[in-house]
């Protein structure tokens, strides 16, 4: 499609949408600004409109091949991410045939005017002061967009849940424009049951002290309330048989049931990508939904809809009950009812997408068993369909402590991941310094060491050897390169991956510490190819250090000081020194436990800490290089001369007595040794980065650290008197692997609901 007057690239025109939400606004999203007041149905007014939208395909010269997709409560304009299997040649949404349009609804937080956007009158986000809206307001905004895009006829309007409410309003408000509609798992008027569910969820948000009557700090939102609201909602999105089948009374840990873990996870996911005031605004808009409001008799209004309508009902839906769709199908003259038999409840329209596609296209496809008996083939086919729809294809680089732990976590949790989170993580490749094992159908993780040993000796994955592997990976669903090495030069491999549409998840710090110009170039390539690069485990393992800093920056807070013990290895050594353990022995133990870098000199010299400090400084927007970091080593530079690990231990023995005496002296003064990173932002905006050993008193946060614990304290304009502190285990294969696994889910889960 050509340039639309008033439209712009979302990346250039609007700031990142709050913490976590930027990842859910795709680079393809565009925004259009419509000047002039926009009157709302309930009497309010918006000074202007901003609409975020996506399109697929080409608008026909006569403007008559448009298809409008309406999303649900917490969805976005990225319909190709949450309804992937509806897109494609011969499918319900065929960009070769249709001009598909999906816009973020009015009142949402993914780019369209809503509570998270700025009120021009105050210069601050609307939040709880955003005027009340209705479903009709949402559809009128979408109609304004369609008009600007040049749409003359809409072949089909399709949507589920809240999207289904919009479908009905499209049919009623613009009968001459809309030719057909698909109404999925929704209702013609919000029932007392649904209003009650919405109110309970809103009250959870209001009960959070951080709500502050809707005038909360975006950097400190009512996260607990929003998370609880999401947990309540999830119970209505699924069904009792679904929960029994997936969770039963199975424990996740000693004191947490699997279903509790699942709900907590869902709550945390929404908090990261959504906004509390937006949730309140949209659920209230849903409560206003009644097609007969202001139009006359309810039955007569539905009978007035003349377009052909497909009504899709889900037999296990406990949010919008099947009788509500049957009622619509009975009253609308040209409606046809299709019932989806599914155990998944309301969310079946987002899960059983192939079946939905068959209903919309009014056709069936036979899928012959591929192998084994009928039951096994059916199970394999179900997994294959889930993999095609929501699978992630992984090429894992590195088989050390973190790599081996990640593979084990995926292997042991595969069934739970498929059942509890509707996703398949398929490891298709594993590589080490010797070579790589690769199988498009997935490697057998119980035999990965054997398979890797049998693989050809092609050498390590680097810029020269990577293309052959990356080409194979790029052809698979949601390809992800997982770099768990500490290798230099991997930024060149990442660039090759990005150019092939492959996402990267990495704990490797080195590509993030390259020269500023090279890192900027790498990120530019990533943006151009619409891929993700997640590296939060590069600092703090599974601790949310980078995520917290990113959230502070995106919320507009001014960071003044970042201070922390970010090396779990040096934290461990400091703890052992205080206990009276010689440094040489503590270092040998740390090496044996897998705490150290590949070369422990990187830890002891402060280089590893310097890289982490550099990464944090760059998250603040500082254009600094590694050589700009002032580094004071943990031990004398003479000890760090190149050599074998045994050479290092021998050299450290010569330092043991001196260090022990220094630790005793510090103890007599009431202090303990720690190795700290410090990133200070001056009043002129300049950033100074330093790392080195420090003596800290009993009131300092670092004094309480034990073993491999790390901590980072953020002093900001909003957290000036009491810094915001992140603390926990800062090293370890299991924790880092767990953090990487969480990063993979960030790629997998889009704003589907």
N, C-alpha and C positions, 0 to 999 in steps of 0.2 A: 504494500500500500504506500502511496506517496505521502508527502508531508501534509499534516492536517493543520490548518490555521490555529494558532494558540496552543498546539501540542508541543511537548518537549520530552526529552529523555529523562526518566525519573532520577537517574544518577546525578545528572547535572542540575536539575531544577529544585530538588527538595532534599533536606537534610536526612540523614539516616533516621528511621522511625523510632525510637527508643531502644533500650537495651534488648538485644536479641531479635528485634523485629526486622532489622535490615536484611537478615538472611532469608526472610520470607517475602521480600519484594524482589522479584527477579530482575536482572539487568534489562530484560526486554520490556519491562513495564514502562508505559508512557503516561504522561499526565497532560490534561488539558485544563486550561483556566478559563472559566466563563465569567466575565465581569458583570456587574449589576446585581441587585438584590434578588434573592431566590426566596419567594414566600413558601412557608411550610403549612401543611394542612391544619395543624393545631394552633395556628396563629403566630408562630415565631417567624423570624426572617434570618437568612444568612446573607452577609454583605456581598459574598461572591461564592463561586463554586470551584472546587478543584476535584477532578475526576481522574483516578488512576485506572488504566485499562490495558488489556492485551488483545491482539487480533492475530488470527491465523488464516492463511489463504488470501485470496484477492477478491475485492468487491467487483461484481459484474458491471459492465457499462450501464445496464439499466437499474443497478442498485437493488436487485431483487433476489439475491442469493444469500442474504444474511441469516445467521443463526445466533440467537442470544442465549448465553449460558448464565444462569443466576446461581450464585454461591450461597452457602449456608452460614450459620452464625459466626464462626471464627475463621471463615475461609478468606481467600484472596482472589485476585484476578487470574492467578496461575492455574487455570482449569486443566492445562496439560500435565500438571504435576499431581493434582488430586483426583483427576478422572482420566488418567493416562490411557487406559484401555478403551475409552470411548473415541479416541482420536486415531485416525489412520484411514487409508484407502478402503472404501466400502463399509466403514464403520459409521456410527451415529454422527460423529463430528469429523467430516472428511474435508481437510483444507484444499484438496484438489477440486472439490465440488462447491464447498461452502466458504463464505466469509464469516468466520466464527468470531464473535465478540464476547468478552467477559470483562466486566468492570468491577472494581472493588465498590461495595455498596456504600451509599451515604451513611455516615455514622460509624464506619469501620476505622481501622487504624493502619491500613496498608496503602495509604496514599490519597484516598478520597477525603473530602471534608468530613471531619468528625472530631470527637473530644480530644484526640491526641494531637490535632493540628493547632496552629496558632490562631488565636482570636486577634484580628487586626486592631481591635479597640484597646487591647491591653498589652499586646506583644508577648503574651504568655499562652500556653496551651489552654483550650477551653475546659478540659476535664469535666467536672460535674456541672459546669454552667452551660454546656452545650444545649441548645433548645430541643424540646421533645420533637421526635419525628415519627413517621408512620411508614408502613410498607408502600403506600401510594407515593409518598415522597421519594422513596428509593427508586421506584419505577419511573417517576417523572424525571429524575436525574439521568437514568439510563436512556430514556427517550431523547433527552437533550443531547447526550453523547451520540446516539445513533443518527440524529439529524445532522450534526456537524460532520460525521463520517460519510454522509451522503447516502445513507440507507433509505431505500424507497419501499421495500417489502421485506418482511421478516418471515422466512420460510418456516422457522420453528423457534419457539422459546422453550427452554428446558431447565428444570431445577428441582432440587430435592430439599425437604425440610423447610427452613426459612426461604430457600430458593423456590420451593413450590408455591409459597404464598405470593411471591413476586410474579410467578407464572400466571396465576389467576388474575392478578391486577393488570398485567399486560393484556390479557384477553379482554378484560372489561374496559380498560381505559382507552385502548387503541385497537378496536375491532377491525378497522379497515386496513391497518398496517400488518397485523399478525395473522398468518395463514393457518398455523397449527400450534398446539402446545403439548408438552409432556409434563405432567404433574406427578411428582414422586414423593411418597412417604410424607404427606403434608396434610393440611386441613384448610377448610374454607373459613373457619373462625376459631380463634384460640379458645380452647375449653377451660373450664374452671380448674381441671386437673393440671393443664399446662401453665396457667397463670400462677397456680399455687407452687409448682416446681420452680418457676422463674423467680417468684418472690422469695422463696427459701434461699435460693442461690444469691439473690441480691442482699438479703439480710446477712449472709455470711461475709460478704464484702463490707457492708456497713458496720459490722461488729468488729472489724479490724481497726484498731486505734489509728492506724496510718491513713485510713480513708479520709479523715478530717473533713467530713461533710462534702466530699468531692473536690476539695482544694488541697490535695496531697502534693508532696514533692515528687516529681517524676523520677528522681534518683532514689527515692525511698518510698515506693508505692505500697499499697495494701496487698502485698504478695500472698500473705497467709490467707486472707479472705478470698482472693481470686482463685488460689489453688483449691481451697475447700469448695468453692462454687463449681469448679470444673469437676471435682471428684463426685459431687452430687449429680451433675449433669451426665457423667459417664454411666451412672447406674441406669439412666433412662435411655441412653443411646444403645445399650446392649440388652440382653434378656437374661432372665434367671437361668434357663437351661444353658445358655452360652457361658455364663459364669461358672456354673457347676461343671460343665464339660472342660473348661479351660483351667479352673483353679481348684474346685472342690474345697477341701479343707487343707490343702497342701501347704506346708510351711515354706517360706522363702529363707528365713533364718530361724534361729532358736525362738525368737519372740515376735516374729512378724509373719503373718500369713501371706501367701503369694498374691491374693487379691488386694491386700492392703498395699503391698509393694507396687502393684500395677496402678492402683488409684493414685498413690503418692507420686509416682512417676508422671502420670498424665497431668496431675495438678502442676507439678514443677515445669513440665514442658509448656503448658499454656502461659504460665507466669513469664517465661522467658520470651514468648513471642506475641503476647497480647497485652491489652490495657484494661484496667478495672472500670474506668468511667465508660469506655467503649462497650464493655460487657453489659453494664447497667443500661446504657442508652438503647442498645439493640434488643435486649430482652424486653424492655418496656415497649419498644416499637412492635415487637411480636405480639405482646398482650393486646395491642389496639386492633389487631387483625380481625376483621369481620367484613366479608365481601358485601354484606347487606347494609353496612353503616352508611346512612344518608342516601341509600338507593331504593329502599322499600322492602318488600317481603323477601326473606332469605331464599325460599324455594324459587320464587320468580326470578331473582337475580341470577341464580345458577342456571335456570332454564333459558336465560337470555344469551348465554354464551353459545355462539354458533360455530366456532372453529372446531374442526376435528381434534379430539383430545384423547391422549393415552393417559390413563390413570394407573400408576404403579403402586401396589400395596404390598407391604411386607407382613407376612402372617404372624411374626413374633414381635412386632413393633409395640412397645408399651409407652411410647411418647405420643405419637399420633396413631391411634388405634385403627385397625383395619376397617372398622365400621365407618370411620370418618371418610376414607377414600371411597368406600362403597356408596356412601350417601352422595358424594360428588358425581360418581359414575352413573348413578341412577337418575340424577336430576339434569345433568348436562346432556342435551339431545344427541350430540354426535360423539359421545364418550365411549371408550372401550376400556374395560378393567382387565389388568394383568396382575396376577398375584405371584409374588416372589416367595417361594417356600425356603426359608432360611432360618438357622438357629441364631443368627448374629444380631437380631433385633433391628432397631431403627437404622444403625450404621451399615446395614447390608447393602444399601445403595452406593456406599463407598468401598465395600469389600468385594461383593459379588458382581464386579463391574462387567465381566464378560456376559453374565446372564442378563444384566440390565441392557447391555448393547443388543443382545438378541431380541429382547422385547421391543426396543425402540426401532430396530431395523426390521422387525417382524420377520425374522428368519432364524433358522436353527443351523447349527453346525455339528456334524458328528465328529467326535474325537475318539479315534480308535486307540485301544490300549497299546502301549509301547513295549512293555515287557512284563514277564511274570504272569501270575494269575489275575483274574479280574479285580479282586480286592486290592492287591498290591499295585496293579496298574492304575486303579482309581486314585490310590493314595499318592503315587508318583505324579500322576497328572495334576492332582490338586496342588502339590508342592511346585510343580513346574509352572502352573498358572500363577501361583503366588509369587514365584521368582520373577516371572515375566512382568508382573504388575508392580511388585513392591520389593524386588530382590536387589541386592547389592553385590557386585562382583569385586573380590578383593585380590590384589597382588601384594603380598606381604614381603617386604625387604628386611631381613634380619631375623636370626633364629636364636638370639641370645636370651637373657633373662626376660626381657619384655616381650620379645617375639614369641618365645615358647609359651609364656603365660597367656598371651592373647589367643594363640591358637587353641590352647587348652580351654580357655573360657568360652570360646565360640563352640568348640566341640561338645563340652559338657552342657552348655545352655541352649544348644540348637533347638531342641524340642520346645523349650519354654519360650524362646524368642519367636518361633513360628506360631505358637499357640497364643501367647500372651500379647504379643506386639504386632502380629500379622506381618512379619517380615522374614526374609531368608537372607542370611549372610553366607554367601558361598565363596569359600577360598579357592580361587582358580589357579593361583600361583604362589610359590614360596621360593625365595632366593637368598643365598648367602654368598660369601666371598668366592666360593668354588663354582657355583652354577645355579640353575633354576629349574624347578619342577613346575610344569604348567599343564592344566587340563581344563578345557572350556566347560566340561560337565561338572567340574568341582573335584578337588583332591580329597581323598579319604584321610581325614585328620587323625584317625587312629594310627595311621602308617606314615605320617608326613616325614619323619626322620629317614625312614627307609626309602621313600620315594625321592627325597632330596639327594640321598647318597647314590641312588641309581641314575640320577639325571646327568646329562653330559656336562663335562667340565668346561663351561664357557667363560668362566671368570666372573668377577663381580659385576653388578649392574651399574653401569656408568653411562656417560653421554654416548659412547661408541656402541655399547652392547644393548642399551635400553630400547631402541626403536623396534626391534623385532618383537620383543615382549609386549610393548605398549600397543603395537598395531593389533595384536591378538586380543588384548584386554579391551581396547576401544570398541570392539564389535559386540560386547556383552552388555546386559542390562546394568545401568548405573555403575560404571567402572570407577574403582577407587584404587589409587596407589597408596600403600601404607608404608611409610619409611620409618623404621625403628632402628636404623643404623646410626652411627656417629661419623659417617663418611663425609669427606670434603667433596665439593663439586656437584652435590646433588641438586643444586639450583638449576643446572643445565638439564638434568633429567626431569625435574618438575616442569620446566618450560616445554619440553617435548610432550609431557603428559597433557598439560593445559591445551596445547595446540591440537590435541586429538580428542578434546572433550572429556578428559579424565580428571576426576577430582583427586585431591591430595590430602591425606591426613598424616601428620608427621610429629614425632617427638624429637626429631633431629634439629638441634639448635643452629648448626653451622650455616645452613642456607639463609637463616634469618640474621646472620652476623656478617654477611658479605658487604661490600661497599654500597653506600646508599643508592648510587645511581643504578647499580645492578639489581638491587632489591626492588626499586621503583619499576624498572623494566619488567621484572618477573611478575609483579602485581598487575601491571598494565596488560600483559598477555593473558593473565587469568581473567581479568574483567572482559577483555575482548572476546574470550571464548566461553564466557558464562559458566565458569567452573568455580568450585569451592576449594579453599585452602585453609584447613583447620590445624592449628599448631599449639593449642592451649596447654598440652602436656609438656611442651618444651621448657616451661618454667613452673615448677611446683608439682610435677607429676599430675595427680588427679585433683589437686587443689585448684579452686577457681580464681587463680591469681590474675591471669590475663583477662578472663571474662569480667572480673570485678573492675579492673582498671578501664577496660573498654566501655563498660556501662557508665562509669563515672564521667568519662570523656564525652560520650554520646549524649548524656543528659545535660550537658552544659556546665557541669561542675568544674571548678578550677583546681587542678591538682597542684599542690605546692611542694610536697615532699613524699617520696616513696622510700621507705627504709625496710630492710628485711634480711633475714638469714635464708637465702634461697638455695644453698647447697646442702642437701641432706647429708652428703658425705662429710663435709667439714663440720656440720652440726653434730654428727655422730662422733667425730674425732675430738671435738671440744668436750663433749660429755664424758668420753673415756678419759681424757686428760684430767678432768676434775675428779674422776674416780681414782686417779693414781695410776692409770694404765700408760705405759710408755708410748710415745707417738709411733715408733717403729712397729710395735706390736699391734696397736690400734689400726694402723694403716694396713697391715697384713690381714687383720680380721675383716676390715672393710672391703679389701680386694676379694677375699674368699666369699663374703656375703653378697657380692655383686653390686655394692653401693658405688664403686668408683667408676670413673670414665675408663675407656679402653686403655688410656695411659693415665695412671693416677697423678702424674705431674700436672695434668690439666686442672685437677682439683686443687692440689697443693700450691700451684703457682697463682691461683686466683683467676686463671683464664676462663674456666667454666662459669664461675660466678660473673665474670665480666661480660661474657656473652649473654647471660640471662639479664643482667642489668641493662645491657644495650637493647635487648628486645623490648623490655618494659619502657625504656626511654623513647624508643621509636613508636610505641603505642600511644605515647603522648604527642606524637607528631614531630619529635625532635629529629633534625637531620644531623645525626652524629655517627661517627665511624668507630670501629673497635679501638683504633689507636687513640681516640679521644678519651677513652675511659682511663682514669687514673687508678693503677693497680698496685697494691702492696701485697706481696705474696704471704702465704701463711707461714712459710719457713724461709730460711735464707736461700738466696739464689744459687749458692754453691751446691746445695743439696739437689737442685733440680737439673743438674747436668744430664744430657742424654745418656741412655743406657738401658739395661734390662730391668725388670721389676726387682730382681735380687740386688742389683746395684743400688736401686733407690732405697731399699730397706736397709742396706749396709750404711748408706750415707745418713739415713735418718737416725740410726743408732748413735751416731756421733753427736746428734743434736738432743738426744733424749734427756740427758742430765740438765742441760741449760733450760730446756722447755719446762721440765718438771719444777725447777727452781722458780721460773717465772710464774707458773700456775700457783705455786704456794704463796708467792708474794702477792698476787692478785687476791687470793683467798683471804689473806690477812687484812686486806683493804676492804673486804666485803664485796668484791667483784668477781666475775668469772669471764673467761675468754670466749669470744664469739667472732665469727667472720661475717661481716655485714656488707651489704650493698646499699648505696645511698644515691638517690636521684633527686636533685634539688632544682626547683624552678625558681629563678630569680624574678624580681619585680619587672624586669625588662623582657621577660619571656625566655631568657637563656637557660639552658639545661646543663647542669654539671653532674657528671656521673663518676662515682668512685667506688672502689671495693677494697676491703682490707680488714685486718684483725682489729678488734675493739675490746676494751674492758667495759663490761656493763654492770650496773648496780642492780640490786634486788627488785627495784620497781620497773626496770626496763622489760618490755615484753619478751625479749630474747633470753632473759635470765631464766625463765621457767621452762625453756625447751628441754626435751628429753630425747636422747637417741637421734633418730633421723628426722625429727620434727623440724619443719620449716615454718617461718612466719613472714608476712609482709604487712606493713602498716601504711595506710594511705591517709595523709593529712591533706585536706582540701578546704575550699571555702566553706562547704557545708559540714565538713567533719574537722573543724579546726581545734576544738577543745579536746575531743576524744577521737583519735584516729580510728578509721575503719580497719579492722584487723582480720586477716585470713591466716589460719594456722592449722597445721596437721602434718601427716607424714609427707615428706618432700622427696622421697626416693623409694624405690622398691619395684620389682617386676610386676607384682599383682596390682598395686595401686596405679602404676602408669598404664598398664594394659587396660584396667578398668576405665581410666580416663580416655584412652584411645577408643574403646568400645562406645563410650558416650558420644565421642566426636563422630563416629560412624552413623549413629542415630540422628545426629544433626543433619547429615546429608540425606538420610532416608526419609525423615518425617517432614513433610511440607504442611502448609496451612490448609488441611483438607476440610476441617470443620470449624 
